Amino acid sequence: MKSKNKFQANEKVILKATGETLTINKFSYVPNMKRYSYTCLEHPSTFFFEEEMRHSKS
């Protein structure tokens, strides 16, 4: 079954607020918010939602 999340583990993404490039570490679905959250290798104690990131051009 295919996941409905936008980003996969080890994928490079860009944080929209800062332009910083991040590497997705893991993701999980948050049922009560009905969306995915992601942790990144660069900021392991912080999580981000899909709308805060975009795909990297590389």
C-alpha positions as CSV (number, residue, x, y, z in Angstrom):
1,M,0.0,0.0,0.0
2,K,1.4,3.4,-1.0
3,S,1.8,6.1,1.7
4,K,0.1,9.4,1.3
5,N,2.9,11.4,2.8
6,K,4.9,13.8,0.5
7,F,8.4,13.1,1.8
8,Q,10.4,9.9,2.4
9,A,13.2,9.0,4.8
10,N,16.7,10.3,3.6
11,E,15.1,12.7,1.2
12,K,16.5,16.3,1.1
13,V,13.9,19.0,1.6
14,I,14.0,22.8,2.0
15,L,12.4,24.5,5.0
16,K,10.2,27.2,3.6
17,A,10.7,29.7,6.6
18,T,14.5,29.7,6.4
19,G,15.6,28.2,3.1
20,E,17.7,25.6,5.0
21,T,18.2,22.2,3.5
22,L,17.2,19.3,5.7
23,T,17.3,15.6,5.5
24,I,14.2,13.7,6.5
25,N,15.0,11.2,9.3
26,K,11.5,9.7,9.9
27,F,7.9,10.6,9.6
28,S,4.7,9.6,11.3
29,Y,1.0,10.2,10.9
30,V,-0.8,12.4,13.5
31,P,-4.4,11.1,13.5
32,N,-6.0,13.9,15.5
33,M,-4.5,16.5,13.1
34,K,-4.9,14.3,10.0
35,R,-1.4,15.1,8.7
36,Y,2.2,13.8,8.7
37,S,4.9,15.1,10.9
38,Y,8.6,14.8,10.1
39,T,11.9,14.8,12.1
40,C,15.1,15.8,10.4
41,L,18.7,14.7,11.0
42,E,19.8,18.4,11.4
43,H,17.2,19.1,14.1
44,P,16.3,15.8,15.8
45,S,14.3,17.3,18.7
46,T,12.1,19.4,16.4
47,F,9.3,18.1,14.1
48,F,7.9,19.8,11.0
49,F,4.7,19.4,9.0
50,E,4.5,18.9,5.2
51,E,3.3,22.5,4.6
52,E,6.5,23.9,6.2
53,M,8.7,22.1,3.7
54,R,9.1,21.8,-0.1
55,H,11.0,19.4,-2.3
56,S,14.7,20.2,-3.0
57,K,15.6,20.9,-6.6
58,S,18.6,18.5,-6.5
